Every structure is written in structure tokens, then in C-alpha cells.
């Protein structure tokens, strides 16, 4: 089986990559994260991802579209479903286009993400596009992966990624009517 594995960041990709390889699953990592705010944060995470994939000799595929993340600013609670669907759909479409058997995501390692919603959206997209959704609960390896990331010196983010999660974490980001940071 060949899996296109969406990578939200280097730290979350470590244990997932190890687990996939240990189970003989062939995979490539796919970076598509238009939700990450601000641009400086995006590039810190992307640089760590590049370093991780180069160190591990893992194929890294990059798709960038910063304008794609535009959830309804009047419904910040719905942003996660919007974000999951956006990133998983791009991964599923890329998997179909490039002939992968299945797609998945490193979001499945985080105890902070909604696994049932991720599984539901993954299954819907699998049915819609005719490609498998590879579900595994990677959460038992979360702490180990984080520890390895720290030991390797990878950038460790402090919030999920979007402006809303940054505001929840720090309370300092201002959001305008378009859902973007106020300037």
C-alpha cells in the first residue's frame, strides 16, 4: 500500500512516519497547511518539516495556497471542520492524481484534534474521490514524537496554526471581518 500522508508539522510527523515504516507501509509526506498564521510561523514550521524529511530521507511534497484558508469569521468554532476538510480534500485529490492507494494525516496523532470528525471527513472524501482513507489512532505516540522533536531541535509550535487558535492561546491576535489578522 502506498499512502499520501498529510503532514501538519514535523513534530507530529515523527511518530507517524516511524509507525508507518515499522508496519511496512510506503508513504510520502504531503505539506499543505494554508491555515498557518502568520507567515513567519508558516515558514518556521515549513523549515522544520524540510529539515525533518531531509534528515529521514522521506519524500516531501509541497502544495502552497495561502488564500485557501478563509473560514467564516462569524463562526470561529466551525473553523476546525473547515480546516480538516480543506487539508484532507487537497490530500485526497493529490493522492488520486498521483496514483496513491490511500491518504491520511498526522493530525491523527494529536490529542487536541477531533478524531471522530477527522475520521468522518476522511471517510466522506474517500467515498467521494474513490481513494482509501488510512485511519490509525497515533495518539499513543504523541509524547514520544514530541520528545524526539525536541531532542532533534525542531521548531515546536505553541498553537494549532490558524489565527483563531493563536488568539485562543495568546489572546492577542485581532481578527477582522475577513478572518485575517488586522493590520
C-alpha positions in Angstrom: 0.0 0.0 0.0 1.2 3.5 -0.8 -0.2 6.3 1.3 0.0 10.0 0.8 0.3 11.3 4.3 -0.6 14.9 5.0 1.9 16.4 7.5 0.7 19.2 9.7 4.2 19.8 11.1 7.5 18.0 11.7 6.9 17.1 15.4 3.6 15.4 14.6 5.1 13.6 11.6 7.9 11.9 13.6 5.9 9.1 15.3 3.5 8.7 12.4 6.4 8.2 10.0 8.1 5.7 12.3 4.8 3.8 12.8 4.1 3.6 9.1 7.6 2.5 8.2 7.6 -0.1 11.0 4.4 -1.6 9.5 5.9 -1.8 6.0 3.6 1.0 4.7 5.2 3.0 1.9 4.4 6.7 2.2 5.3 10.2 1.1 4.7 13.3 3.3 2.4 16.0 1.9 2.7 19.5 3.2 -0.5 21.5 2.6 -1.2 23.9 5.5 -2.7 27.2 4.3 -4.2 27.7 7.8 -1.0 28.6 9.5 -0.8 32.2 10.6 1.1 34.4 10.4 3.5 34.0 7.5 6.6 33.9 9.8 5.0 31.0 11.7 4.3 29.2 8.5 7.9 29.3 7.4 9.2 28.2 10.8 7.1 25.1 10.5 7.9 24.5 6.8 11.6 24.8 7.5 11.3 22.3 10.3 9.3 20.0 8.0 12.0 20.2 5.3 14.8 19.5 7.8 12.9 16.5 9.2 12.2 15.0 5.7 15.8 15.6 4.6 17.2 14.0 7.8 15.0 11.0 7.4 15.3 10.8 3.6 11.5 10.9 3.3 9.9 12.2 0.1 8.3 15.6 0.8 5.7 17.0 -1.5 4.6 20.7 -1.0 1.5 22.4 -2.1 1.0 26.1 -1.2 -2.2 28.2 -1.4 -2.3 30.7 1.4 -5.6 32.2 0.2 -7.4 28.9 0.6 -8.0 29.2 4.4 -10.9 31.6 4.8 -13.3 30.2 7.4 -16.4 32.2 8.4 -15.1 34.7 11.0 -18.6 34.8 12.5 -18.3 31.1 13.3 -14.8 30.6 14.7 -16.0 27.3 16.3 -16.6 25.8 12.8 -13.1 26.6 11.7 -11.7 23.1 12.6 -14.2 21.2 10.4 -13.5 23.7 7.6 -9.7 23.3 8.1 -9.8 19.5 8.3 -11.9 19.3 5.1 -9.7 21.8 3.3 -6.5 20.0 4.0 -7.8 16.4 3.7 -9.6 17.2 0.5 -6.4 18.6 -1.1 -4.6 15.5 0.1 -7.2 13.1 -1.3 -7.2 14.9 -4.7 -3.4 14.8 -4.9 -3.5 11.1 -3.9 -5.9 10.3 -6.7 -4.0 12.4 -9.2 -0.6 10.7 -8.4 -1.9 7.2 -8.0 -1.7 6.6 -4.3 -3.8 3.8 -2.7 -4.9 5.9 0.3 -4.4 9.2 2.1 -4.1 10.1 5.8 -2.9 12.9 8.1 -0.6 13.5 11.0 -3.4 15.3 12.7 -4.4 11.9 13.9 -1.6 11.9 16.4 -2.8 15.0 18.3 -4.8 14.6 21.4 -6.0 18.1 20.8 -7.8 17.3 17.5 -11.3 15.9 17.0 -10.6 12.3 15.8 -14.2 11.4 15.1 -14.6 14.4 12.9 -11.3 13.7 11.1 -12.3 10.1 10.6 -15.8 11.2 9.3 -14.4 13.7 6.8 -11.7 11.3 5.7 -14.3 8.6 5.0 -16.5 11.0 3.1 -13.7 12.2 0.9 -12.5 8.6 0.3 -16.0 7.7 -0.9 -16.3 10.9 -3.0 -12.9 10.5 -4.7 -12.5 6.7 -4.8 -9.3 6.5 -2.8 -8.8 4.9 0.6 -8.7 6.8 3.9 -6.0 5.3 6.1 -7.1 5.8 9.7 -4.9 5.0 12.6 -5.1 6.4 16.1 -1.5 7.6 16.5 -2.2 9.4 19.8 -0.4 6.8 22.0 2.9 8.0 20.3 2.2 11.7 20.7 4.5 12.4 23.7 7.3 10.2 22.3 7.2 12.1 19.0 7.2 15.4 20.7 10.2 14.3 22.8 12.1 13.2 19.7 11.3 16.6 18.0 12.7 18.5 21.0 15.8 16.3 21.1 16.3 16.9 17.3 15.9 20.6 17.8 12.9 21.0 15.5 10.7 24.1 15.8 7.9 23.4 18.3 4.8 25.5 17.7 2.7 26.7 20.6 -0.8 26.7 18.9 -2.6 24.7 16.2 -2.0 27.1 13.4 -4.8 29.5 12.5 -5.4 33.0 13.7 -8.2 31.8 15.9 -6.1 29.2 17.6 -3.4 31.8 18.1 -5.9 34.1 19.7 -7.1 31.3 22.0 -3.6 30.6 23.0 -2.3 34.1 23.5 -5.4 36.3 23.4 -3.5 39.0 21.5 -4.4 38.4 17.8 -7.1 40.6 16.4 -9.4 39.2 13.7 -11.1 41.4 11.2 -14.3 40.7 9.2 -12.4 38.6 6.6 -10.9 36.3 9.2 -7.5 37.6 8.7 -5.2 39.4 11.1 -5.9 43.1 11.5 -3.2 45.3 10.2 
